[in-house]
Amino acid sequence: MDRVADQLGSLVVYLDGSVLSAEEISKKTLVLVDNFLIKETHSIFFKSLKDRGHILTFKSADDSTLTLFKYGELLYQNVILFSPKVEEFGGKISKKMILDFIDEGGNVLLATGSKPGVVLREIAVECGVEVDTPGSSQLGSLVIDHFNYDISDPSHTLIAVDAVNLIDASIIVGSRNVSPMLYKGIGLLVNNSNPLVLKLLSGYSTSYSFDPFANMDKSPNVMGKDTTLIAGVQTRNNARIVFSGSLDFFSNEAFISSVFKINDKEYPKSSNAEVSINLSKWVFKEIGVISVKSVFHYKLNERKTPMDYTITDMAVFEMELQQKIDDVWKPFSVKDLQLEFVRIDPFIRTNIPLVAEGKYKVIFKIPDVYGVFKFLVDYKRVGYTSVFNSTQVSVRPLKHTEYERFIQSAYPYYVGAFSMMVGVFLFSFVFLHADLDKDKAD
């Protein structure tokens, strides 16, 4: 019966009668496009998603039936916005609904082009990423680099980006030991002080975003090292968003094209495919997902969680972590996991040693302060979902029967007290038995 209950617990029955497992729900992906021709021009990318089990639903961005929620529940776990020119979504989808979708833990992959629509730019701004303003010409704004371009493009707008410009986080982008990537799109700008926003692919110091057919009568809004080509955001609720200034980055043409960078050798194939697939795995939470499998705390030499702790008790804290790799949960082992024992501020902050694969254990002494404390683990690393686990416990003072009978630091006072008693006894003995009258007579 328990086995059947577990299997039924992993299923969700929708009101329309469809039954999906929890894994299938996480792979439900809505793809919004400007033109259904994108299904053909980006077929390699979409095939990679289908091969990994994603259930893709293609709809036009102005479809009148669009919605992301039904009866307060998410209809999709992931949304791909490959509709760079959309000015207003159809149906019930709006900027607010997209943001609500993210707040509920949904993931978004957004790719724009040289003339991004207003709604996409507004969504990006709300997430901490600013898309450059489109140019006045029909072509719009593009990232230009006169020193790092593919020689097949005389306008210098097809940028050959070396892998060293990728973020140093293999969990997000994979290996950086790959050939250059091809990028043709608008520039992005991120706030470096925002810890939630990541520069996944950056431009060069010679890059800038501008309309290639407009007169440059002012400085570009996006230029130099601030030029971001692809940005990522992981919110505090672990929802993930990836913004790409180039829809062509995910196209078949970019995947199979060779790269001949100016003043460099020719590469038979770009690494757009490898990077794009790794980005999609990360943004759709197929990798880099950590969860707490178990938490256990108890007094030393006991194996039962107590109702409370007494000051100066020896406490044991154990935790087991796991991570998702290719839809399989495996132990997560690191050497920098920390535990804090917090009342208002941390009284103890200590490293939790790894004792086995994915298992951590630490022994520490409860501070000589009573109150309501928390075992707190707050683990945040680039590319991984954050782990926040808090367990509240009470710490009480000693009972009157639990204090030591003799305190070592009070020994001088014990000696003083007993010496006074002896002195009084001797004085009384002498005073009572001494012959004072005889002394006066003498």
C-alpha positions in Angstrom: 0.0 0.0 0.0 2.8 2.4 0.8 4.4 1.8 -2.6 1.1 2.5 -4.4 0.6 5.7 -2.3 4.1 6.9 -3.2 3.4 6.3 -6.9 0.1 8.1 -6.7 1.7 11.0 -4.8 4.1 11.6 -7.7 1.1 12.1 -10.1 -0.9 15.2 -10.7 -4.4 15.0 -12.1 -5.5 18.1 -14.0 -9.1 19.2 -14.3 -9.2 18.3 -17.9 -8.5 14.7 -17.0 -4.8 14.5 -18.0 -2.5 12.8 -15.6 1.2 13.9 -15.4 4.0 12.8 -13.2 6.0 15.4 -11.3 8.9 14.9 -13.7 6.7 15.5 -16.7 5.3 18.7 -15.2 8.8 20.1 -14.8 9.4 19.5 -18.5 6.2 21.2 -19.8 7.5 24.1 -21.9 5.7 26.8 -23.7 7.4 28.3 -26.8 6.1 31.7 -28.0 7.3 32.7 -31.5 6.8 35.6 -33.9 6.8 33.3 -36.8 6.4 29.5 -36.9 9.3 29.4 -39.4 11.5 29.6 -36.2 10.5 25.9 -35.6 12.6 25.1 -38.8 15.4 27.6 -38.4 16.0 26.6 -34.8 15.1 22.9 -35.1 18.4 21.6 -33.7 17.9 23.5 -30.5 14.3 22.4 -30.1 15.2 18.8 -30.9 17.8 18.8 -28.1 15.0 19.8 -25.7 12.7 17.1 -26.9 15.5 14.5 -26.7 15.8 15.5 -23.0 12.1 14.9 -22.4 10.7 18.4 -22.7 7.1 18.6 -23.8 7.1 21.6 -26.1 3.9 23.6 -26.9 4.4 26.1 -29.8 2.1 29.1 -30.0 2.1 32.4 -31.6 3.0 35.3 -29.3 -0.3 37.0 -30.2 -2.5 33.9 -29.7 -5.7 35.0 -28.1 -5.8 31.8 -25.9 -2.5 32.4 -24.2 -2.3 32.0 -20.4 0.3 30.6 -18.0 -2.1 29.8 -15.1 -5.2 27.8 -14.6 -7.1 27.8 -11.3 -4.0 29.4 -9.7 -1.7 26.6 -10.8 1.1 26.8 -13.4 0.3 25.3 -16.7 3.9 25.2 -17.7 7.2 25.1 -15.8 9.3 26.7 -18.5 8.6 29.4 -21.1 10.7 30.2 -24.1 10.2 33.7 -25.6 11.6 33.5 -29.2 9.4 36.4 -30.3 11.8 39.4 -30.4 9.5 41.8 -32.2 6.4 41.3 -30.1 4.9 44.5 -28.7 2.1 42.9 -26.8 1.3 39.3 -26.0 -2.0 37.8 -26.8 -4.6 36.3 -24.5 -4.0 36.8 -20.8 -0.2 36.9 -21.0 1.3 40.3 -20.0 4.4 41.6 -18.4 2.8 41.1 -15.0 1.8 37.5 -15.7 5.4 36.7 -16.8 6.7 38.2 -13.6 4.1 36.4 -11.6 5.1 33.2 -13.4 8.7 33.8 -12.3 7.6 34.5 -8.7 5.9 31.1 -8.7 9.2 29.4 -9.6 8.8 29.3 -13.4 11.8 29.5 -15.7 12.2 31.8 -18.7 14.5 31.7 -21.7 14.2 35.0 -23.6 16.0 35.8 -26.8 15.6 39.1 -28.6 17.1 40.8 -31.7 18.2 44.1 -33.1 14.8 45.7 -32.7 13.4 44.3 -29.4 9.7 44.9 -28.5 8.8 47.1 -25.6 7.3 44.3 -23.5 10.5 42.2 -23.7 12.6 45.2 -22.7 10.2 45.9 -19.7 10.4 42.3 -18.6 14.2 42.5 -18.7 14.4 45.7 -16.7 12.2 44.2 -14.0 14.7 41.3 -13.8 17.8 43.6 -13.5 18.9 43.5 -17.2 18.7 46.5 -19.5 18.4 45.9 -23.3 19.9 48.6 -25.5 17.5 50.9 -27.3 16.8 49.9 -30.9 18.4 52.1 -33.5 16.4 54.4 -35.8 17.2 52.4 -39.0 15.3 49.4 -40.2 18.1 47.1 -39.0 18.1 48.3 -35.4 21.0 48.2 -33.0 23.7 45.5 -33.0 26.9 44.8 -31.1 29.8 46.0 -33.3 33.4 45.0 -32.8 36.0 46.0 -35.4 38.7 43.8 -33.8 36.8 40.6 -33.0 34.5 39.8 -35.9 34.0 36.9 -38.4 35.5 37.8 -41.8 32.3 36.7 -43.5 30.5 39.8 -42.3 31.9 43.1 -43.7 29.7 45.2 -41.3 31.6 43.8 -38.3 28.3 42.9 -36.6 28.9 39.1 -36.6 31.0 38.8 -33.5 33.4 35.9 -33.0 33.4 35.5 -29.2 36.1 33.4 -27.6 35.1 31.0 -24.9 37.2 32.9 -22.3 34.4 35.5 -22.4 32.0 32.9 -20.8 31.4 33.0 -17.1 33.8 30.8 -15.1 31.1 28.4 -14.0 31.0 25.1 -15.9 27.7 24.1 -14.3 26.1 26.9 -16.3 28.0 27.1 -19.6 30.0 23.8 -19.7 33.6 23.7 -20.6 35.4 26.9 -21.7 37.9 24.8 -23.8 35.8 25.2 -26.9 35.9 27.1 -30.2 34.6 30.6 -30.5 30.9 31.4 -30.7 29.1 33.5 -33.3 26.9 36.3 -32.0 24.8 38.8 -33.9 22.4 40.8 -31.8 21.8 43.7 -29.5 23.8 44.5 -26.4 22.7 44.1 -22.8 23.6 46.1 -19.7 23.6 44.7 -16.2 24.1 46.2 -12.8 27.4 44.7 -11.4 26.2 45.4 -7.9 23.2 43.1 -8.3 24.2 39.7 -6.9 21.3 37.9 -8.6 22.4 38.9 -12.2 25.2 37.0 -13.9 27.1 37.9 -17.0 27.1 34.6 -18.8 28.7 35.9 -22.0 30.5 39.2 -22.2 31.8 41.3 -25.0 35.3 42.8 -25.5 36.7 46.1 -24.4 36.4 47.1 -28.1 32.7 46.1 -28.4 29.8 48.5 -28.4 26.1 48.3 -29.2 24.8 50.8 -31.8 22.9 51.2 -35.0 25.5 50.4 -37.7 23.7 52.7 -40.2 23.2 55.7 -37.9 25.6 58.6 -37.4 27.3 58.3 -34.1 26.6 61.7 -32.6 26.6 60.4 -29.0 28.3 57.7 -27.0 26.7 54.3 -27.1 24.7 53.2 -24.1 26.4 49.9 -24.0 30.1 49.7 -24.7 33.4 48.1 -23.7 33.6 45.5 -20.9 30.1 46.5 -19.9 28.7 45.0 -23.1 26.9 41.8 -22.1 25.7 39.4 -24.7 23.9 36.8 -22.6 22.8 37.4 -19.0 21.3 35.1 -16.4 19.3 35.7 -13.3 18.6 33.3 -10.4 15.9 34.8 -8.2 15.7 34.3 -4.4 13.1 31.6 -5.0 15.5 29.8 -7.3 13.6 30.6 -10.5 16.0 31.1 -13.4 15.9 33.5 -16.4 18.3 33.7 -19.3 18.4 36.8 -21.5 20.1 36.7 -24.9 20.4 39.7 -27.1 20.6 37.4 -30.1 17.9 35.0 -31.3 20.3 33.8 -34.0 22.6 32.5 -31.3 20.3 29.5 -31.0 19.8 29.0 -34.8 20.8 26.0 -36.9 23.0 28.3 -39.0 25.0 29.4 -36.0 25.2 25.8 -34.7 26.8 24.4 -37.9 28.7 27.4 -39.2 32.5 27.6 -39.2 34.2 30.5 -37.5 37.0 32.5 -39.2 37.9 35.3 -36.7 39.9 38.2 -37.9 43.6 37.8 -37.2 43.0 34.2 -36.1 42.7 30.7 -37.6 39.5 29.2 -39.0 37.5 26.9 -36.8 35.4 24.2 -38.5 32.5 24.6 -36.3 31.3 27.2 -33.7 30.5 26.2 -30.1 27.1 27.8 -30.2 25.4 24.4 -29.9 27.3 23.2 -26.9 26.9 26.5 -25.0 23.2 26.8 -25.9 22.4 23.3 -24.8 24.2 23.8 -21.5 22.4 27.1 -21.0 19.1 25.5 -21.6 19.9 22.7 -19.1 20.8 25.3 -16.5 17.8 27.6 -17.0 15.3 24.7 -17.0 16.8 23.3 -13.8 18.1 20.1 -15.3 21.5 20.8 -13.6 22.7 22.9 -10.7 19.7 22.0 -8.5 20.5 21.2 -4.9 18.0 19.9 -2.3 18.1 18.9 1.4 17.5 15.2 1.7 17.6 15.0 5.5 18.5 17.1 8.6 19.1 15.6 12.1 20.3 17.1 15.3 20.8 15.5 18.8 22.9 15.6 21.9 26.3 13.8 21.8 26.0 10.1 22.7 22.3 10.2 22.1 20.4 9.5 18.8 17.1 11.1 19.6 16.2 14.8 18.8 15.7 16.4 22.2 12.8 18.7 23.2 15.5 21.3 24.2 19.2 21.8 24.8 20.9 22.9 28.0 23.7 25.5 27.9 27.1 23.9 27.3 25.6 20.7 26.0 27.6 19.0 23.2 25.3 19.1 20.1 25.6 17.0 16.9 24.2 18.3 13.6 23.9 16.1 10.5 22.7 17.0 7.0 22.4 15.2 3.7 22.4 17.0 0.4 21.6 15.8 -3.1 21.8 17.4 -6.6 20.0 16.7 -9.8 22.2 15.4 -12.7 20.4 14.3 -15.9 17.1 13.9 -14.0 18.7 11.6 -11.4 19.3 12.7 -7.8 22.9 12.1 -6.7 24.9 13.0 -3.5 26.2 16.5 -3.4 29.6 16.8 -1.9 31.5 20.0 -1.1 34.0 21.2 1.4 32.7 24.7 2.1 29.3 24.0 3.8 28.8 26.1 6.9 26.5 25.9 9.9 25.5 28.9 12.0 23.9 28.6 15.5 21.9 31.8 15.6 19.8 33.6 18.2 19.7 37.1 16.7 23.3 37.1 15.5 25.4 33.9 15.0 26.9 32.7 18.3 28.7 29.9 16.4 29.8 29.7 12.8 31.6 26.5 11.8 32.4 24.4 8.8 30.5 21.1 8.4 32.9 18.4 7.5 32.0 15.9 4.8 31.9 12.4 6.3 30.5 10.5 3.3 29.2 11.2 -0.1 26.6 13.9 0.3 26.6 13.5 4.1 27.9 16.1 6.6 28.3 16.1 10.4 29.6 18.6 12.9 29.9 18.5 16.7 30.0 21.7 18.7 29.4 23.0 22.2 26.2 25.0 22.9 27.1 28.5 24.0 26.6 29.5 27.7 23.6 31.6 26.7 20.0 30.5 26.8 17.1 31.5 24.5 15.6 30.4 21.2 18.2 29.5 18.7 18.3 28.2 15.1 20.5 25.7 13.3 20.9 27.7 10.1 22.5 26.5 6.8 22.5 29.1 4.1 24.5 27.9 1.1 24.8 30.1 -2.1 27.1 29.4 -4.9 27.1 30.6 -8.5 25.2 28.3 -10.8 23.5 26.3 -8.0 20.1 26.8 -6.4 20.5 28.2 -3.0 20.1 26.0 0.1 18.4 27.6 3.1 17.5 25.3 6.0 16.5 26.6 9.4 15.6 24.4 12.5 14.5 26.2 15.6 15.5 24.9 19.1 15.3 26.1 22.7 18.3 26.4 24.9 17.6 26.5 28.6 19.7 27.3 31.7 20.8 24.6 34.1 18.3 23.4 36.7 19.2 24.0 40.3 20.0 20.3 40.7 22.4 20.4 37.7 25.0 22.8 38.9 28.3 21.5 40.1 28.7 21.0 43.8 32.1 22.5 43.9 33.2 25.0 41.3 37.0 25.0 40.7 37.1 28.8 40.3 35.6 29.2 43.7 38.2 27.2 45.6 39.9 30.4 47.0 36.5 31.4 48.5 36.1 27.9 50.0 39.5 28.2 51.6 38.7 31.6 53.0 35.4 30.4 54.5 36.9 27.3 56.1 39.9 29.3 57.4 37.6 31.8 59.0 35.7 28.9 60.7 38.9 27.4 62.0 40.0 30.8 63.2 36.8 31.4 65.1 37.0 27.9 66.7 40.6 28.5 67.9 39.8 31.9 69.2 36.7 30.6 71.0 38.7 27.8 72.5 41.4 30.1 73.8 39.0 32.6 75.1 36.9 30.1 77.0 39.8 28.1 78.5 42.4 30.7 79.2 42.9 31.7 83.0 42.5 35.4 82.6 42.2 36.0 86.5 45.6 34.4 87.1 47.1 36.7 84.5 45.7 39.7 86.3 47.0 38.6 89.6 50.5 38.2 88.3 
